[in-house]
Amino acid sequence: MGKAGFGIGGAAGNGAVYENDKLVGFSKLSQLSLGFQAGAQAYREVIFFESKKDMERFKNSQLEFAAQVSAVAVTAGSSANVKYAEGVMVFTMQKGGLMYEASVGGQNFKFNGL
């Protein structure tokens, strides 16, 4: 994922979607945010679904995250207290860049099956 902003921000990225260890399609993420923000960053995002119903919601491109969604930064021991929120669990890993952000907005996903 790539993200940048100065007052108005945006992010975009592509990913592979696996279900039961099998590649079932690809996804595109888009994000728009407004608020106090400056900088740019690159990161990875891994999303787990609690049930088949939650996965189907994603496949139907009905999954959206508010900017306030809590994601767990991947560090040693970070998975000890991780829980699903509304059927979704998100892990992020910083790849590079620097960004300060206090904003509102949301992420939208588009699923394309094989």
VMD Tcl script that builds the backbone (N, CA, C; Angstrom):
set m [mol new atoms 342]
animate dup $m
set s [atomselect $m all]
$s set {name element resname resid chain x y z} {
  {N N MET 1 A 0.836 -1.159 0.000}
  {CA C MET 1 A 0.000 0.000 0.000}
  {C C MET 1 A 0.890 1.233 0.000}
  {N N GLY 2 A 0.410 2.280 -0.623}
  {CA C GLY 2 A 1.080 3.559 -0.579}
  {C C GLY 2 A 0.105 4.606 -0.088}
  {N N LYS 3 A 0.597 5.534 0.735}
  {CA C LYS 3 A -0.274 6.535 1.338}
  {C C LYS 3 A 0.465 7.853 1.407}
  {N N ALA 4 A -0.228 8.940 1.095}
  {CA C ALA 4 A 0.365 10.269 1.176}
  {C C ALA 4 A -0.721 11.278 1.513}
  {N N GLY 5 A -0.311 12.370 2.161}
  {CA C GLY 5 A -1.300 13.381 2.475}
  {C C GLY 5 A -0.684 14.661 2.988}
  {N N PHE 6 A -1.389 15.741 2.748}
  {CA C PHE 6 A -1.090 17.040 3.325}
  {C C PHE 6 A -2.430 17.760 3.411}
  {N N GLY 7 A -3.134 17.588 4.508}
  {CA C GLY 7 A -4.500 18.109 4.647}
  {C C GLY 7 A -5.512 17.132 4.082}
  {N N ILE 8 A -5.380 16.846 2.811}
  {CA C ILE 8 A -6.180 15.819 2.141}
  {C C ILE 8 A -5.228 14.675 1.826}
  {N N GLY 9 A -5.652 13.458 2.123}
  {CA C GLY 9 A -4.772 12.322 1.896}
  {C C GLY 9 A -5.447 11.224 1.114}
  {N N GLY 10 A -4.639 10.356 0.594}
  {CA C GLY 10 A -5.158 9.209 -0.134}
  {C C GLY 10 A -4.208 8.043 -0.042}
  {N N ALA 11 A -4.748 6.881 -0.256}
  {CA C ALA 11 A -3.946 5.661 -0.264}
  {C C ALA 11 A -4.513 4.732 -1.323}
  {N N ALA 12 A -3.655 3.877 -1.844}
  {CA C ALA 12 A -4.087 2.893 -2.829}
  {C C ALA 12 A -3.150 1.695 -2.762}
  {N N GLY 13 A -3.674 0.570 -3.172}
  {CA C GLY 13 A -2.858 -0.628 -3.201}
  {C C GLY 13 A -3.620 -1.796 -3.777}
  {N N ASN 14 A -2.893 -2.836 -4.096}
  {CA C ASN 14 A -3.453 -4.065 -4.657}
  {C C ASN 14 A -3.014 -5.233 -3.802}
  {N N GLY 15 A -3.805 -6.282 -3.808}
  {CA C GLY 15 A -3.434 -7.449 -3.034}
  {C C GLY 15 A -4.038 -8.722 -3.574}
  {N N ALA 16 A -3.512 -9.830 -3.096}
  {CA C ALA 16 A -4.025 -11.150 -3.449}
  {C C ALA 16 A -4.972 -11.607 -2.349}
  {N N VAL 17 A -6.016 -12.346 -2.732}
  {CA C VAL 17 A -7.015 -12.828 -1.777}
  {C C VAL 17 A -6.965 -14.351 -1.748}
  {N N TYR 18 A -6.758 -14.885 -0.549}
  {CA C TYR 18 A -6.696 -16.327 -0.354}
  {C C TYR 18 A -7.849 -16.775 0.529}
  {N N GLU 19 A -8.393 -17.939 0.198}
  {CA C GLU 19 A -9.424 -18.557 1.023}
  {C C GLU 19 A -9.060 -20.032 1.151}
  {N N ASN 20 A -8.897 -20.502 2.379}
  {CA C ASN 20 A -8.477 -21.889 2.632}
  {C C ASN 20 A -7.204 -22.229 1.863}
  {N N ASP 21 A -6.213 -21.361 1.963}
  {CA C ASP 21 A -4.894 -21.540 1.333}
  {C C ASP 21 A -4.930 -21.578 -0.190}
  {N N LYS 22 A -5.993 -21.109 -0.811}
  {CA C LYS 22 A -6.118 -21.110 -2.267}
  {C C LYS 22 A -6.359 -19.685 -2.761}
  {N N LEU 23 A -5.626 -19.283 -3.805}
  {CA C LEU 23 A -5.813 -17.965 -4.408}
  {C C LEU 23 A -7.177 -17.924 -5.086}
  {N N VAL 24 A -8.025 -16.984 -4.655}
  {CA C VAL 24 A -9.380 -16.891 -5.212}
  {C C VAL 24 A -9.617 -15.581 -5.962}
  {N N GLY 25 A -8.666 -14.657 -5.914}
  {CA C GLY 25 A -8.843 -13.394 -6.621}
  {C C GLY 25 A -7.864 -12.335 -6.157}
  {N N PHE 26 A -8.165 -11.103 -6.558}
  {CA C PHE 26 A -7.316 -9.962 -6.229}
  {C C PHE 26 A -8.193 -8.827 -5.726}
  {N N SER 27 A -7.600 -7.927 -4.974}
  {CA C SER 27 A -8.374 -6.809 -4.455}
  {C C SER 27 A -7.632 -5.501 -4.694}
  {N N LYS 28 A -8.411 -4.432 -4.724}
  {CA C LYS 28 A -7.872 -3.077 -4.816}
  {C C LYS 28 A -8.399 -2.291 -3.639}
  {N N LEU 29 A -7.522 -1.547 -3.004}
  {CA C LEU 29 A -7.893 -0.693 -1.888}
  {C C LEU 29 A -7.786 0.756 -2.341}
  {N N SER 30 A -8.759 1.554 -1.949}
  {CA C SER 30 A -8.666 3.003 -2.130}
  {C C SER 30 A -9.084 3.656 -0.820}
  {N N GLN 31 A -8.456 4.769 -0.512}
  {CA C GLN 31 A -8.734 5.463 0.743}
  {C C GLN 31 A -8.661 6.965 0.511}
  {N N LEU 32 A -9.552 7.682 1.144}
  {CA C LEU 32 A -9.548 9.135 1.138}
  {C C LEU 32 A -9.681 9.593 2.573}
  {N N SER 33 A -8.905 10.606 2.956}
  {CA C SER 33 A -8.986 11.117 4.326}
  {C C SER 33 A -8.816 12.629 4.336}
  {N N LEU 34 A -9.414 13.260 5.337}
  {CA C LEU 34 A -9.326 14.703 5.539}
  {C C LEU 34 A -8.923 14.965 6.976}
  {N N GLY 35 A -8.070 15.950 7.185}
  {CA C GLY 35 A -7.671 16.299 8.540}
  {C C GLY 35 A -6.229 16.714 8.597}
  {N N PHE 36 A -5.696 16.711 9.805}
  {CA C PHE 36 A -4.301 17.083 10.011}
  {C C PHE 36 A -3.429 15.889 9.668}
  {N N GLN 37 A -2.735 15.979 8.547}
  {CA C GLN 37 A -1.873 14.888 8.110}
  {C C GLN 37 A -0.795 15.430 7.199}
  {N N ALA 38 A 0.365 14.848 7.280}
  {CA C ALA 38 A 1.479 15.260 6.427}
  {C C ALA 38 A 2.452 14.098 6.312}
  {N N GLY 39 A 2.897 13.844 5.099}
  {CA C GLY 39 A 3.904 12.823 4.878}
  {C C GLY 39 A 3.472 11.770 3.881}
  {N N ALA 40 A 4.270 10.729 3.816}
  {CA C ALA 40 A 3.996 9.604 2.916}
  {C C ALA 40 A 4.553 8.338 3.557}
  {N N GLN 41 A 3.927 7.234 3.264}
  {CA C GLN 41 A 4.408 5.973 3.799}
  {C C GLN 41 A 3.991 4.819 2.900}
  {N N ALA 42 A 4.733 3.743 3.026}
  {CA C ALA 42 A 4.392 2.486 2.363}
  {C C ALA 42 A 4.234 1.441 3.462}
  {N N TYR 43 A 3.229 0.588 3.325}
  {CA C TYR 43 A 2.976 -0.422 4.345}
  {C C TYR 43 A 2.276 -1.629 3.731}
  {N N ARG 44 A 2.311 -2.715 4.464}
  {CA C ARG 44 A 1.575 -3.929 4.099}
  {C C ARG 44 A 0.368 -4.035 5.017}
  {N N GLU 45 A -0.716 -4.594 4.494}
  {CA C GLU 45 A -1.912 -4.803 5.297}
  {C C GLU 45 A -2.401 -6.224 5.044}
  {N N VAL 46 A -2.571 -6.986 6.112}
  {CA C VAL 46 A -3.092 -8.347 6.020}
  {C C VAL 46 A -4.410 -8.375 6.787}
  {N N ILE 47 A -5.445 -8.885 6.137}
  {CA C ILE 47 A -6.778 -8.891 6.717}
  {C C ILE 47 A -7.256 -10.330 6.857}
  {N N PHE 48 A -7.754 -10.662 8.050}
  {CA C PHE 48 A -8.324 -11.977 8.320}
  {C C PHE 48 A -9.817 -11.814 8.571}
  {N N PHE 49 A -10.589 -12.798 8.120}
  {CA C PHE 49 A -12.040 -12.770 8.292}
  {C C PHE 49 A -12.446 -13.874 9.258}
  {N N GLU 50 A -13.352 -13.544 10.158}
  {CA C GLU 50 A -13.752 -14.468 11.212}
  {C C GLU 50 A -14.654 -15.586 10.702}
  {N N SER 51 A -15.461 -15.307 9.688}
  {CA C SER 51 A -16.407 -16.309 9.198}
  {C C SER 51 A -16.540 -16.228 7.682}
  {N N LYS 52 A -17.167 -17.255 7.118}
  {CA C LYS 52 A -17.430 -17.263 5.677}
  {C C LYS 52 A -18.318 -16.079 5.295}
  {N N LYS 53 A -19.269 -15.733 6.165}
  {CA C LYS 53 A -20.160 -14.588 5.921}
  {C C LYS 53 A -19.354 -13.293 5.778}
  {N N ASP 54 A -18.353 -13.101 6.624}
  {CA C ASP 54 A -17.517 -11.904 6.553}
  {C C ASP 54 A -16.680 -11.902 5.278}
  {N N MET 55 A -16.188 -13.082 4.890}
  {CA C MET 55 A -15.429 -13.188 3.636}
  {C C MET 55 A -16.319 -12.880 2.442}
  {N N GLU 56 A -17.551 -13.359 2.450}
  {CA C GLU 56 A -18.485 -13.087 1.348}
  {C C GLU 56 A -18.803 -11.595 1.252}
  {N N ARG 57 A -18.903 -10.949 2.399}
  {CA C ARG 57 A -19.122 -9.497 2.401}
  {C C ARG 57 A -17.963 -8.790 1.694}
  {N N PHE 58 A -16.736 -9.253 1.935}
  {CA C PHE 58 A -15.566 -8.706 1.258}
  {C C PHE 58 A -15.623 -8.987 -0.252}
  {N N LYS 59 A -15.928 -10.231 -0.604}
  {CA C LYS 59 A -15.982 -10.611 -2.020}
  {C C LYS 59 A -17.045 -9.830 -2.791}
  {N N ASN 60 A -18.115 -9.435 -2.106}
  {CA C ASN 60 A -19.176 -8.637 -2.738}
  {C C ASN 60 A -18.854 -7.148 -2.707}
  {N N SER 61 A -17.604 -6.811 -2.369}
  {CA C SER 61 A -17.127 -5.426 -2.288}
  {C C SER 61 A -17.991 -4.590 -1.360}
  {N N GLN 62 A -18.456 -5.186 -0.260}
  {CA C GLN 62 A -19.283 -4.496 0.720}
  {C C GLN 62 A -18.515 -4.162 1.988}
  {N N LEU 63 A -17.209 -4.339 1.978}
  {CA C LEU 63 A -16.415 -4.082 3.166}
  {C C LEU 63 A -15.790 -2.706 3.068}
  {N N GLU 64 A -16.036 -1.890 4.076}
  {CA C GLU 64 A -15.416 -0.576 4.184}
  {C C GLU 64 A -14.945 -0.396 5.607}
  {N N PHE 65 A -13.811 0.259 5.768}
  {CA C PHE 65 A -13.276 0.559 7.089}
  {C C PHE 65 A -13.307 2.051 7.306}
  {N N ALA 66 A -13.707 2.478 8.475}
  {CA C ALA 66 A -13.554 3.877 8.855}
  {C C ALA 66 A -12.076 4.119 9.138}
  {N N ALA 67 A -11.653 5.344 9.033}
  {CA C ALA 67 A -10.244 5.671 9.285}
  {C C ALA 67 A -9.840 5.328 10.707}
  {N N GLN 68 A -10.815 5.257 11.605}
  {CA C GLN 68 A -10.502 4.977 12.994}
  {C C GLN 68 A -10.334 3.486 13.273}
  {N N VAL 69 A -10.496 2.614 12.268}
  {CA C VAL 69 A -10.370 1.178 12.508}
  {C C VAL 69 A -9.009 0.893 13.139}
  {N N SER 70 A -9.013 0.060 14.148}
  {CA C SER 70 A -7.742 -0.220 14.807}
  {C C SER 70 A -7.070 -1.383 14.105}
  {N N ALA 71 A -5.817 -1.186 13.803}
  {CA C ALA 71 A -5.016 -2.220 13.177}
  {C C ALA 71 A -3.848 -2.514 14.105}
  {N N VAL 72 A -3.392 -3.733 14.104}
  {CA C VAL 72 A -2.277 -4.132 14.957}
  {C C VAL 72 A -0.993 -4.001 14.154}
  {N N ALA 73 A -0.063 -3.227 14.664}
  {CA C ALA 73 A 1.245 -3.118 14.021}
  {C C ALA 73 A 2.003 -4.403 14.315}
  {N N VAL 74 A 2.584 -5.000 13.283}
  {CA C VAL 74 A 3.264 -6.277 13.443}
  {C C VAL 74 A 4.615 -6.057 14.120}
  {N N THR 75 A 4.731 -6.549 15.340}
  {CA C THR 75 A 5.980 -6.519 16.089}
  {C C THR 75 A 6.069 -7.822 16.867}
  {N N ALA 76 A 7.184 -8.065 17.461}
  {CA C ALA 76 A 7.352 -9.283 18.256}
  {C C ALA 76 A 6.304 -9.315 19.361}
  {N N GLY 77 A 5.565 -10.394 19.457}
  {CA C GLY 77 A 4.569 -10.554 20.503}
  {C C GLY 77 A 3.285 -9.778 20.285}
  {N N SER 78 A 3.077 -9.197 19.111}
  {CA C SER 78 A 1.914 -8.344 18.901}
  {C C SER 78 A 0.609 -9.113 18.817}
  {N N SER 79 A 0.648 -10.405 18.570}
  {CA C SER 79 A -0.589 -11.147 18.369}
  {C C SER 79 A -1.204 -11.667 19.666}
  {N N ALA 80 A -0.628 -11.355 20.800}
  {CA C ALA 80 A -1.089 -11.913 22.064}
  {C C ALA 80 A -2.540 -11.564 22.386}
  {N N ASN 81 A -2.983 -10.337 22.148}
  {CA C ASN 81 A -4.326 -9.918 22.534}
  {C C ASN 81 A -5.165 -9.453 21.343}
  {N N VAL 82 A -4.899 -9.980 20.170}
  {CA C VAL 82 A -5.607 -9.557 18.972}
  {C C VAL 82 A -7.002 -10.175 18.948}
  {N N LYS 83 A -8.003 -9.357 18.591}
  {CA C LYS 83 A -9.381 -9.830 18.515}
  {C C LYS 83 A -10.032 -9.318 17.240}
  {N N TYR 84 A -11.048 -10.050 16.786}
  {CA C TYR 84 A -11.826 -9.615 15.625}
  {C C TYR 84 A -12.736 -8.457 16.026}
  {N N ALA 85 A -12.918 -7.512 15.112}
  {CA C ALA 85 A -13.873 -6.420 15.283}
  {C C ALA 85 A -14.797 -6.455 14.071}
  {N N GLU 86 A -16.076 -6.694 14.322}
  {CA C GLU 86 A -17.073 -6.807 13.257}
  {C C GLU 86 A -16.662 -7.841 12.209}
  {N N GLY 87 A -16.066 -8.943 12.676}
  {CA C GLY 87 A -15.712 -10.047 11.796}
  {C C GLY 87 A -14.410 -9.900 11.045}
  {N N VAL 88 A -13.638 -8.857 11.370}
  {CA C VAL 88 A -12.407 -8.577 10.630}
  {C C VAL 88 A -11.264 -8.313 11.610}
  {N N MET 89 A -10.079 -8.820 11.275}
  {CA C MET 89 A -8.874 -8.541 12.040}
  {C C MET 89 A -7.814 -8.048 11.053}
  {N N VAL 90 A -7.173 -6.926 11.365}
  {CA C VAL 90 A -6.224 -6.298 10.445}
  {C C VAL 90 A -4.852 -6.198 11.093}
  {N N PHE 91 A -3.827 -6.602 10.339}
  {CA C PHE 91 A -2.440 -6.424 10.750}
  {C C PHE 91 A -1.776 -5.509 9.728}
  {N N THR 92 A -0.941 -4.587 10.194}
  {CA C THR 92 A -0.178 -3.738 9.274}
  {C C THR 92 A 1.308 -3.850 9.591}
  {N N MET 93 A 2.128 -3.659 8.558}
  {CA C MET 93 A 3.570 -3.658 8.722}
  {C C MET 93 A 4.147 -2.503 7.915}
  {N N GLN 94 A 4.818 -1.602 8.600}
  {CA C GLN 94 A 5.438 -0.443 7.967}
  {C C GLN 94 A 6.578 -0.891 7.064}
  {N N LYS 95 A 6.617 -0.389 5.832}
  {CA C LYS 95 A 7.714 -0.686 4.919}
  {C C LYS 95 A 8.682 0.483 4.830}
  {N N GLY 96 A 8.157 1.713 4.940}
  {CA C GLY 96 A 9.032 2.880 4.863}
  {C C GLY 96 A 8.224 4.161 4.852}
  {N N GLY 97 A 8.909 5.279 4.997}
  {CA C GLY 97 A 8.260 6.573 4.973}
  {C C GLY 97 A 7.974 7.096 6.365}
  {N N LEU 98 A 7.383 8.286 6.406}
  {CA C LEU 98 A 7.048 8.929 7.666}
  {C C LEU 98 A 5.764 9.712 7.469}
  {N N MET 99 A 4.808 9.492 8.352}
  {CA C MET 99 A 3.528 10.180 8.227}
  {C C MET 99 A 2.955 10.443 9.591}
  {N N TYR 100 A 2.454 11.680 9.775}
  {CA C TYR 100 A 1.697 12.033 10.975}
  {C C TYR 100 A 0.263 12.233 10.539}
  {N N GLU 101 A -0.667 11.656 11.282}
  {CA C GLU 101 A -2.054 11.725 10.829}
  {C C GLU 101 A -3.026 11.774 11.991}
  {N N ALA 102 A -3.948 12.719 11.921}
  {CA C ALA 102 A -5.113 12.798 12.797}
  {C C ALA 102 A -6.254 13.204 11.878}
  {N N SER 103 A -6.883 12.216 11.267}
  {CA C SER 103 A -7.834 12.509 10.196}
  {C C SER 103 A -9.045 11.594 10.271}
  {N N VAL 104 A -10.028 11.896 9.443}
  {CA C VAL 104 A -11.194 11.038 9.280}
  {C C VAL 104 A -11.302 10.675 7.809}
  {N N GLY 105 A -11.867 9.533 7.545}
  {CA C GLY 105 A -12.008 9.064 6.172}
  {C C GLY 105 A -12.370 7.607 6.185}
  {N N GLY 106 A -12.040 6.902 5.120}
  {CA C GLY 106 A -12.354 5.491 5.066}
  {C C GLY 106 A -11.632 4.771 3.959}
  {N N GLN 107 A -11.614 3.455 4.070}
  {CA C GLN 107 A -11.027 2.589 3.055}
  {C C GLN 107 A -12.145 1.817 2.378}
  {N N ASN 108 A -11.994 1.615 1.080}
  {CA C ASN 108 A -12.946 0.841 0.315}
  {C C ASN 108 A -12.172 -0.238 -0.445}
  {N N PHE 109 A -12.751 -1.417 -0.542}
  {CA C PHE 109 A -12.104 -2.534 -1.216}
  {C C PHE 109 A -12.946 -2.987 -2.398}
  {N N LYS 110 A -12.287 -3.352 -3.481}
  {CA C LYS 110 A -12.942 -3.899 -4.665}
  {C C LYS 110 A -12.331 -5.270 -4.918}
  {N N PHE 111 A -13.149 -6.311 -4.909}
  {CA C PHE 111 A -12.685 -7.688 -5.119}
  {C C PHE 111 A -12.928 -8.100 -6.561}
  {N N ASN 112 A -11.909 -8.730 -7.158}
  {CA C ASN 112 A -12.018 -9.293 -8.505}
  {C C ASN 112 A -11.640 -10.771 -8.419}
  {N N GLY 113 A -12.623 -11.641 -8.567}
  {CA C GLY 113 A -12.373 -13.073 -8.496}
  {C C GLY 113 A -11.675 -13.603 -9.739}
  {N N LEU 114 A -11.116 -14.767 -9.603}
  {CA C LEU 114 A -10.428 -15.415 -10.749}
  {C C LEU 114 A -11.425 -15.954 -11.747}
}
mol reanalyze $m
mol bondsrecalc $m
mol representation Tube
mol addrep $m
